[in-house]
Amino acid sequence: MGLDCKSFDYILDHGFACRWEEFTIKRTDTNPNGVPRLARRSLTADGALGFILHYLSSAMGDTSLQQIFALTNGTVTRYRKTCMAILLE
């Protein structure tokens, strides 16, 4: 299963990118109400959307996602939770 470019761009442009930039990624050592630090993120909004859509449409495990997107295990877990929350809004 895949997603065409028009659909990807539609999701990105109609809320996902804006919410990604507004959303604070929850960590135990950060203020959940703080200002997001976009320059410190490993993925941009389009990378995060690609990450979560790849996760949802494949049967691969976290290790493969870590390798494909060059993320650590903890980052994969946090980004997956954050992206799912944004998609479900």
Protein Blocks (a to p, Z undefined) as FASTA:
>chain_A
ZZdfklmmmmmmnommmmmmmpccddfkbcfkbccdfklpfbdfklmmmmmmmmmmpcbd
fklmmmmnopafklmmmmmmmmmmmmmZZ
